[in-house]
């Protein structure tokens, strides 16, 4: 019995030794594996390690640096531009190279090789900016050589602005164009390359030049509305057989902005227009073509008859009319007025006096009422009647004409220039011919009484008197 019990103990001890041996062997293997791992991962990155998204599992520092250098050598930056255009800058084009700066070694040194077995459960993703070098000269050249900087492709931004349309001023929307802020674009590209970015969007990076005025600009909208208020009025100047129209097509050129960016009338330009209109329509003091009663067309100069626009008053009148926004017909204000406002401002009611023929005609509404010889100013005494075109100043019944060494009562007095006028001359019995040379008047037009009376009864203030010396 004792032998059997001893044999069982011996078997148990033997089994225990075997198990212990296996356990020790397993531990030894683990220790060997662990030690091998510690040794390996002291020079290699943990499994699952990533740098900037690239798998670095089991790689040495040198291998990672080589990989990064290869990656940088194939680097390309895609530049997205406005209008769905893209351009690419390559590492070759700018001589981009990787600079070993010890950052990979630093990452390796931060790795604890004794804890390599725990790396499977940890996040071993690392980010770092690789140090690179490139040719500044070539980068500048490449950037300036981009299509987006080519002069023939650049469209500058255009501000929203006002343009004249059929119904007045309209807002023309701004145009974005594709012109870039060169300095900002260059900086964005440099930063992208330095950060290792592979794509940038110049639109999102806010690199494009912008219009300074957009169609929803409150000032622009206000200017449109103010301008169109001025353009409402159509002013028609009436010159009898002619009209001068001031409408939106004329007024638009007179609009300007003041210091508050409000639309106002440029009053100087309005005045320039009135001055030009006066030069076009004024007749006061201008020579005239005149067809005589004997059929010859002559030029008559001198005299004080005609129309003269009052420029300042008419300018003020026009400005007020435009500001009212109401269309209207008006006459200019005049400093001097003639009898007829037609192009031919002498019209068909006038007195015609020929000094050479010593003859006078009086037409009323185109009908010849008086055809008579007269006596004009004494030629040899230098008292010739003034030539030119004048207007009847007034008419007076039973006047006494007083001058140096004379006093002459007349029944019909019709002055047309200073103390010169048409009147009867009861003291004369001879009219016409050469009487005026030695026995002429003091400058007046002496007329047979019956004819003077007829003229007096049919003439009125302002009627033109044409005096000429032609044969």
C-alpha positions in Angstrom: 0.0 0.0 0.0 2.8 2.4 0.8 4.5 1.9 -2.6 1.3 2.7 -4.5 0.8 6.0 -2.6 4.5 7.0 -3.2 4.1 6.3 -6.9 1.1 8.7 -7.2 3.0 11.5 -5.6 5.9 11.0 -8.0 3.6 11.3 -11.0 2.0 14.5 -9.6 5.4 16.1 -9.1 6.5 15.2 -12.6 3.3 16.7 -14.2 3.8 19.8 -12.1 7.3 20.2 -13.4 6.2 19.8 -17.0 3.5 22.5 -16.6 5.9 24.8 -14.9 8.5 24.2 -17.6 5.9 25.0 -20.3 4.9 28.1 -18.5 8.4 29.2 -18.1 9.1 28.5 -21.7 6.0 30.5 -22.7 7.2 33.4 -20.5 10.6 33.1 -22.0 9.1 33.3 -25.5 7.1 36.3 -24.5 10.1 38.0 -23.0 12.0 37.3 -26.2 9.2 38.7 -28.3 8.8 41.6 -26.0 12.5 42.3 -26.0 12.6 41.9 -29.8 9.7 44.4 -30.0 11.5 46.8 -27.7 14.6 46.6 -29.8 12.7 46.8 -33.1 10.4 49.7 -32.2 13.3 51.7 -30.8 14.3 52.2 -34.4 10.9 51.7 -36.2 7.6 53.4 -35.9 4.8 51.4 -34.2 2.4 49.4 -36.4 -0.5 51.7 -37.5 1.5 54.8 -37.1 0.7 57.6 -39.6 2.3 60.9 -40.3 0.2 63.4 -42.1 -2.1 60.6 -43.2 0.7 58.5 -44.7 1.2 54.9 -43.3 4.6 54.7 -41.5 4.1 51.3 -39.8 7.5 49.6 -39.1 9.5 52.2 -41.0 12.7 53.7 -39.8 13.3 57.4 -39.6 15.4 57.3 -42.7 12.7 55.4 -44.6 10.0 57.8 -43.5 12.2 60.8 -44.5 12.8 59.1 -47.9 9.1 58.6 -48.3 8.3 62.2 -47.5 11.1 63.4 -49.8 9.6 61.3 -52.6 6.1 62.5 -51.8 7.3 66.2 -51.9 9.1 65.6 -55.2 5.8 64.6 -56.7 3.9 67.4 -55.0 1.4 69.4 -57.0 -0.8 72.3 -56.0 -4.1 72.6 -57.9 -5.4 76.1 -58.1 -9.1 76.5 -58.6 -10.0 79.8 -60.3 -13.2 81.7 -61.1 -15.1 80.3 -64.1 -14.2 76.7 -63.4 -10.6 77.1 -64.6 -7.8 75.2 -62.8 -4.0 75.5 -62.9 -1.3 73.4 -61.3 2.0 74.3 -59.7 4.4 71.4 -59.4 7.4 70.7 -57.1 9.6 70.5 -60.2 8.6 73.9 -61.4 9.6 75.6 -58.2 12.4 73.2 -57.2 10.6 72.1 -54.1 12.6 69.8 -51.9 12.3 68.2 -48.5 14.6 69.5 -45.8 15.6 67.0 -43.0 15.0 69.0 -39.9 14.9 66.3 -37.2 11.1 66.4 -36.8 10.8 62.7 -37.8 13.5 61.8 -35.3 11.6 63.8 -32.6 8.5 61.8 -33.3 10.5 58.6 -33.1 12.0 59.6 -29.8 8.6 60.4 -28.3 7.6 56.8 -29.0 8.2 54.6 -25.9 9.5 51.2 -27.3 8.8 49.5 -23.9 5.1 50.1 -24.5 5.1 48.9 -28.1 2.6 46.2 -27.3 0.0 48.8 -26.3 0.3 50.7 -29.6 -2.3 48.5 -31.2 -5.0 50.1 -29.0 -3.8 53.7 -29.3 -4.1 56.3 -32.0 -0.7 56.7 -33.6 -1.7 59.3 -36.1 0.7 62.2 -36.1 0.6 65.5 -37.9 3.5 67.7 -38.7 4.6 70.3 -41.3 7.4 69.1 -43.3 10.1 71.6 -43.8 10.7 72.3 -47.4 12.8 74.6 -49.6 12.1 76.0 -53.0 13.4 78.6 -55.4 12.0 82.0 -54.6 12.8 83.2 -58.0 11.2 80.3 -59.8 8.1 80.4 -57.5 7.6 84.1 -58.4 8.1 83.4 -62.1 5.6 80.5 -62.0 3.0 82.5 -60.1 3.3 85.5 -62.5 3.2 83.0 -65.4 -0.1 81.6 -64.4 -2.9 82.1 -66.9 -5.0 84.0 -64.4 -2.4 86.7 -64.5 -2.1 86.9 -68.3 -3.0 90.5 -69.3 -5.2 89.3 -72.3 -7.3 87.1 -70.0 -7.9 89.6 -67.2 -11.3 91.3 -66.9 -11.2 94.1 -64.3 -14.3 94.4 -62.1 -16.8 97.0 -63.0 -18.9 99.0 -60.6 -22.6 99.0 -60.9 -23.6 102.3 -62.5 -26.3 104.3 -64.1 -27.0 104.3 -67.8 -29.7 106.1 -69.8 -32.5 103.8 -71.0 -35.7 104.4 -72.9 -37.6 105.3 -69.7 -34.8 107.2 -67.9 -31.8 106.1 -65.9 -31.4 102.4 -65.1 -28.9 100.6 -62.8 -26.5 98.4 -64.7 -25.3 95.7 -62.4 -21.7 95.3 -61.4 -19.4 92.9 -63.1 -17.1 90.7 -61.0 -14.5 90.1 -63.6 -11.5 87.8 -62.9 -8.8 90.2 -61.9 -6.8 89.0 -58.9 -5.2 90.8 -56.0 -1.7 89.8 -57.0 -0.1 90.3 -53.6 -2.8 88.4 -51.7 -2.9 85.6 -54.3 0.9 85.2 -54.0 0.7 85.0 -50.2 -2.1 82.4 -50.3 -0.2 80.2 -52.8 3.0 80.5 -50.6 1.1 79.5 -47.5 -0.6 76.6 -49.3 2.8 75.2 -50.4 4.3 75.7 -47.0 1.4 73.8 -45.4 1.6 71.0 -48.0 -1.9 71.7 -49.3 -2.8 70.1 -52.6 -5.7 72.3 -53.5 -6.8 75.9 -53.0 -9.8 77.8 -54.2 -9.0 81.5 -55.0 -12.6 82.4 -54.8 -13.0 81.0 -51.3 -9.7 82.5 -50.3 -11.1 85.9 -51.3 -8.3 86.7 -53.7 -10.4 88.4 -56.4 -10.7 92.2 -56.8 -14.2 93.4 -56.1 -16.4 96.1 -57.5 -16.7 99.0 -55.1 -20.3 99.7 -56.0 -23.0 97.0 -56.2 -26.5 97.2 -57.8 -28.1 97.2 -54.3 -26.1 100.2 -53.2 -28.4 102.7 -51.5 -26.6 105.7 -52.8 -26.8 104.4 -56.4 -30.5 103.7 -56.0 -31.1 107.2 -54.6 -29.1 108.7 -57.5 -31.2 106.8 -60.0 -34.4 108.1 -58.4 -33.1 111.6 -58.1 -31.9 111.7 -61.7 -35.2 110.4 -63.1 -37.1 113.0 -61.1 -35.1 115.7 -63.1 -35.8 113.9 -66.4 -39.6 114.0 -66.0 -39.8 117.5 -67.4 -39.8 118.4 -71.1 -39.3 122.1 -71.6 -40.1 123.6 -75.0 -38.9 127.1 -75.8 -41.2 128.8 -78.3 -39.6 130.9 -81.0 -42.7 131.2 -83.1 -41.7 129.3 -86.2 -39.1 127.2 -84.3 -38.9 125.4 -81.0 -36.0 124.4 -78.8 -36.8 121.3 -76.8 -35.0 120.5 -73.5 -35.9 116.9 -72.7 -34.3 114.0 -70.8 -31.6 113.6 -73.5 -30.4 117.1 -72.9 -31.0 117.3 -69.1 -29.0 114.0 -68.5 -25.8 115.8 -69.4 -26.5 118.5 -66.8 -26.7 116.1 -63.9 -23.8 115.9 -61.4 -23.2 114.9 -57.8 -22.5 117.2 -54.9 -20.3 116.5 -51.9 -23.1 114.5 -50.3 -23.3 112.3 -53.4 -26.7 113.7 -54.2 -27.8 114.3 -57.8 -28.1 118.0 -58.6 -28.2 120.2 -61.7 -24.9 121.6 -62.9 -26.1 125.2 -63.2 -23.0 126.2 -65.1 -23.9 123.7 -67.8 -27.5 124.9 -67.9 -26.1 128.4 -68.4 -23.8 127.2 -71.1 -26.8 125.8 -72.9 -28.8 129.1 -72.6 -25.8 131.0 -73.9 -25.6 128.7 -76.9 -29.3 129.1 -77.4 -29.0 132.9 -77.2 -26.3 132.9 -79.9 -28.5 130.8 -82.1 -31.7 132.8 -81.7 -30.6 136.3 -80.8 -30.9 138.9 -83.6 -30.2 142.1 -81.7 -27.2 143.9 -83.3 -26.7 141.2 -85.9 -26.6 142.0 -89.7 -29.6 140.8 -91.6 -30.4 139.8 -95.2 -33.2 142.0 -96.4 -35.1 142.0 -99.7 -35.8 145.6 -100.8 -39.0 146.8 -102.5 -37.1 147.0 -105.8 -36.1 143.3 -105.6 -32.5 143.3 -104.5 -31.4 141.3 -101.5 -29.0 143.3 -99.4 -27.2 143.0 -96.0 -28.3 145.6 -93.4 -26.1 146.2 -90.4 -26.4 148.4 -87.3 -29.4 149.5 -85.4 -30.9 148.4 -82.1 -33.8 146.3 -83.3 -34.1 142.6 -82.5 -34.2 140.0 -79.8 -31.7 139.5 -77.0 -32.2 136.7 -74.5 -31.6 137.6 -70.8 -29.2 134.8 -70.1 -29.1 134.8 -66.3 -32.9 135.2 -65.9 -33.6 132.5 -68.6 -31.1 130.1 -66.9 -32.9 130.6 -63.6 -36.3 130.1 -65.3 -35.1 126.9 -67.0 -33.7 125.4 -63.7 -36.9 126.1 -61.9 -38.9 124.5 -64.7 -36.7 121.3 -64.6 -36.9 121.0 -60.9 -40.7 121.2 -61.0 -40.8 118.0 -63.0 -43.6 119.4 -65.2 -43.5 119.6 -68.9 -44.3 123.0 -70.3 -43.9 125.5 -73.1 -42.3 128.8 -72.3 -40.5 131.8 -73.8 -37.1 132.9 -72.7 -36.8 136.1 -70.7 -35.6 138.9 -73.0 -33.5 142.0 -72.5 -34.7 143.4 -75.8 -37.7 142.2 -77.9 -38.4 142.6 -81.6 -41.8 142.9 -83.2 -41.8 139.4 -84.8 -40.2 136.3 -83.3 -39.9 134.3 -86.5 -36.6 133.5 -88.2 -37.2 136.6 -90.2 -37.8 138.9 -87.3 -38.7 141.9 -89.5 -41.8 140.0 -90.7 -44.3 141.5 -93.1 -45.1 144.7 -91.2 -42.3 147.2 -91.4 -41.1 150.6 -92.7 -38.4 150.6 -95.4 -36.3 153.7 -96.1 -33.7 154.0 -98.9 -31.4 156.9 -98.3 -29.9 156.7 -101.8 -33.4 156.7 -103.4 -34.9 159.1 -100.8 -37.9 156.9 -100.7 -40.0 155.1 -98.1 -42.3 152.2 -98.1 -44.7 151.0 -95.4 -46.0 147.5 -95.4 -48.7 146.2 -93.1 -49.4 142.4 -93.0 -47.7 142.2 -96.3 -49.8 144.9 -98.0 -48.1 148.1 -99.2 -49.9 151.0 -97.6 -47.5 153.9 -98.2 -45.1 154.4 -101.1 -43.6 157.9 -100.9 -40.6 160.2 -101.4 -39.0 161.6 -98.3 -36.2 163.9 -97.2 -33.6 162.4 -94.8 -30.6 163.9 -92.9 -28.5 166.7 -94.4 -25.6 164.9 -96.1 -23.3 167.9 -96.5 -23.6 168.8 -92.9 -22.9 165.3 -91.7 -26.4 164.8 -90.4 -27.2 161.6 -92.4 -30.0 159.5 -91.1 -28.5 156.4 -89.3 -28.6 153.2 -91.3 -29.6 149.9 -89.6 -32.7 148.2 -88.3 -34.7 149.9 -85.5 -38.1 149.6 -83.9 -40.7 152.3 -83.5 -40.2 153.6 -79.9 -43.7 155.1 -79.6 -45.9 157.5 -81.5 -47.1 160.9 -80.5 -49.7 163.3 -82.0 -48.9 167.0 -82.2 -45.4 167.0 -80.9 -42.7 169.8 -81.0 -39.3 168.7 -82.0 -36.6 170.8 -80.3 -32.9 170.8 -81.1 -29.9 173.1 -81.4 -31.2 176.3 -83.2 -34.6 174.8 -84.1 -38.1 174.1 -82.8 -40.4 172.3 -85.2 -44.1 171.5 -84.5 -45.3 168.3 -86.2 -48.6 166.5 -86.3 -47.3 162.9 -86.5 -44.2 162.0 -84.6 -42.9 158.4 -84.7 -39.3 158.1 -83.3 -37.2 155.0 -83.9 -33.8 156.0 -82.7 -32.8 158.6 -80.1 -34.2 161.9 -81.5 -34.6 160.5 -85.0 -38.0 159.5 -86.3 -40.6 159.7 -89.0 -42.8 162.8 -89.1 -44.6 165.2 -91.3 -42.9 168.3 -92.6 -45.4 171.1 -93.4 -42.6 173.5 -94.2 -41.4 171.4 -97.2 -42.9 171.4 -100.6 -40.3 169.2 -102.3 -39.5 165.6 -101.3 -37.1 163.1 -102.8 -34.4 163.6 -105.3 -31.3 165.3 -104.1 -33.0 167.6 -101.6 -31.3 165.9 -98.7 -27.8 166.7 -99.8 -27.8 170.4 -99.0 -31.3 170.9 -97.6 -31.8 167.7 -95.6 -33.2 167.3 -92.1 -31.3 167.1 -88.8 -31.5 163.3 -89.2 -35.3 162.6 -89.2 -37.3 161.3 -92.1 -39.4 164.1 -93.4 -42.6 162.8 -94.9 -45.5 164.3 -96.8 -48.3 164.9 -94.3 -50.9 162.6 -95.8 -48.5 159.7 -95.9 -47.2 160.5 -92.4 -50.8 160.4 -91.2 -51.5 157.1 -92.9 -48.4 155.5 -91.4 -49.3 157.0 -88.0 -52.8 155.5 -88.0 -51.5 152.0 -89.0 -48.3 151.6 -87.1 -47.6 150.6 -83.5 -44.8 150.4 -81.1 -42.1 148.0 -82.0 -42.7 147.8 -85.8 -39.3 147.5 -87.5 -37.8 150.4 -89.5 -35.2 149.3 -92.0 -32.8 152.1 -93.1 -30.2 151.5 -95.8 -28.0 153.5 -98.1 -28.0 151.2 -101.2 -29.1 152.3 -104.6 
